[in-house]
Amino acid sequence: MNDDELCDFQCINENSVRGVKSQMLQDETFQLISDHFKVLSDPTRVKILYALTQTEICVCDLAAVLEITDSAVSHQLRLLRDKDLVKFRKEGKMTYYSLSNDEIIDMIKMGTSFAEK
C-alpha cells in the first residue's frame, strides 16, 4: 500500500465506528461466509455448480460434461455437499445431483458478471 492510500493523520470518527460496529455480523457468520467462498475457489467446483444451474444431472453425465473421471466429480460433489450447496437423490443405481437452493444460482450469476467486466 502506498502513502497516497492512507489517511494523512489518525483521526477516528466515533459515530462512523459505532454505526459500522453495530451492523457487523458475528465472527461465526463471517467464518461461514469465508468457508463457502473457499469452496468456490476451485474452478472444477464452480463448473459443477454452473452445470447444476442448468439441470439436475447424474454423476456420470456430469463427468462427461466436465471431461473428468466419475471419481473426481464425486470428490468435488462431496465437498459441495458438506457445505450444503448441492443435494442428491438416488434413482435405482443412479445418483442425481441438483443445487440445494436458489441462492447458489445468484452467486454464480454474480461471479459471471464479475468475470465479464
C-alpha positions in Angstrom: 0.0 0.0 0.0 1.5 3.4 -0.9 1.2 6.5 1.2 -1.5 8.0 -1.0 -3.8 5.3 0.1 -3.5 6.1 3.8 -5.0 8.9 5.8 -2.5 11.8 6.3 -3.2 11.7 10.1 -5.0 9.5 12.5 -8.5 10.8 13.3 -11.2 8.3 14.3 -14.8 9.3 13.7 -16.6 7.7 16.7 -20.0 8.0 15.1 -18.9 6.1 12.0 -17.1 3.4 14.0 -20.1 2.9 16.3 -22.5 2.8 13.4 -20.5 0.2 11.4 -19.7 -1.8 14.5 -23.5 -2.0 15.3 -24.1 -3.6 11.9 -21.2 -6.1 12.0 -22.1 -9.8 11.8 -21.0 -12.4 14.4 -17.5 -13.9 13.8 -19.1 -17.3 13.2 -21.1 -15.8 10.4 -18.0 -14.3 8.7 -16.3 -17.7 9.1 -19.2 -19.5 7.3 -19.2 -17.0 4.5 -15.4 -17.4 4.1 -15.8 -21.2 4.1 -18.3 -21.0 1.3 -16.1 -18.8 -0.8 -13.2 -21.2 -0.2 -15.3 -24.0 -1.6 -15.9 -21.8 -4.7 -12.1 -21.2 -5.1 -11.8 -24.3 -7.2 -12.7 -24.0 -10.9 -14.0 -27.6 -11.1 -16.4 -27.0 -8.3 -17.6 -23.8 -9.9 -18.1 -25.7 -13.2 -20.1 -28.3 -11.4 -22.3 -25.6 -9.8 -22.8 -23.9 -13.1 -23.8 -27.2 -14.8 -26.3 -27.7 -12.0 -27.9 -24.3 -12.6 -28.9 -25.8 -16.0 -30.5 -29.1 -14.8 -30.4 -32.0 -12.3 -27.8 -34.4 -13.6 -26.2 -37.7 -12.7 -22.6 -38.1 -11.7 -21.5 -39.9 -14.9 -23.2 -37.3 -17.1 -21.6 -34.5 -15.1 -18.2 -36.2 -15.5 -18.8 -36.4 -19.3 -19.7 -32.7 -19.4 -16.6 -31.7 -17.5 -14.4 -34.3 -19.2 -13.0 -35.7 -15.9 -13.5 -39.0 -14.1 -16.5 -40.0 -12.1 -14.3 -40.3 -9.1 -13.0 -36.7 -9.5 -16.6 -35.4 -9.8 -17.7 -37.4 -6.8 -14.9 -36.0 -4.7 -15.8 -32.4 -5.6 -19.5 -33.1 -5.1 -18.7 -34.4 -1.6 -17.1 -31.1 -0.7 -20.1 -29.2 -2.1 -22.5 -31.4 -0.2 -20.6 -30.8 3.0 -21.3 -27.1 2.6 -25.0 -27.7 1.7 -24.5 -26.3 -1.8 -25.8 -29.4 -3.6 -28.1 -32.2 -2.8 -28.6 -35.6 -4.3 -31.3 -38.3 -4.8 -31.0 -41.9 -5.7 -33.0 -43.5 -8.5 -32.2 -47.1 -8.7 -28.4 -47.3 -9.3 -28.1 -43.7 -10.4 -27.3 -40.7 -8.2 -28.7 -37.4 -9.4 -27.4 -34.0 -8.1 -29.0 -30.6 -8.0 -28.5 -27.3 -6.3 -29.7 -27.2 -2.7 -31.2 -23.7 -3.0 -31.7 -20.9 -5.5 -29.2 -18.5 -3.8 -26.4 -20.5 -5.4 -27.7 -19.5 -8.8 -27.5 -15.9 -7.7 -23.9 -16.5 -6.6 -23.0 -18.0 -9.9 -24.7 -15.1 -11.8 -22.8 -12.6 -9.6 -19.5 -14.4 -10.3 -20.3 -14.4 -14.1 -20.9 -10.7 -14.1 -17.6 -10.0 -12.3 -15.8 -12.2 -14.9 -17.4 -10.3 -17.8 -16.1 -6.9 -16.6 
